[in-house]
Amino acid sequence: MEPVDFGLYLKKKRKERKLTVRQLDLKSGVSHSYISQMENGARGIPSPEILQKLSGPLGVDYNELMKEAGYINGVEVKNTKTAEEISNEIMKLLNSNHALTVNDHVLTEDDRNTLRGMLDRMFPKKDEAP
């Protein structure tokens, strides 16, 4: 799907919900300027994470948005967790007492600390964001 076509689809869905661009911003956490640029075709197809944020407020199933954006073709995506949710689950595993292995390598405490640091840098807590 072309960005312009997706933008028109997005705008139609937003209007069906009787939402302004700013209201969708507040409900989804996606900036109003980015939404406006998508709707006008000035931005490309948004990432799956952005689509996840928009799906609830637009009342559109995430799989439908993924199809409309051209990410999938008749295949349903089973994992609809955000990167932050996945990061939190990984962090819980790293903080557990379970033995963890990657490619037959048992993770040491140093390995776990390295991974924790990487996750903290990749997904800073909202109050720590730059």
ABEGO torsion letter per residue (X at the ends): XBAAAAAAAAAAAAAAAGBBAAAAAAAAGBBAAAAAAAAAGABBBBBAAAAAAAAAAAGBBAAAAAAAAGABBGBBBABABBAAAAAAAAAAAAABABBBBBGGBBBBAAAAAAAAAAAAAABBBAAABX
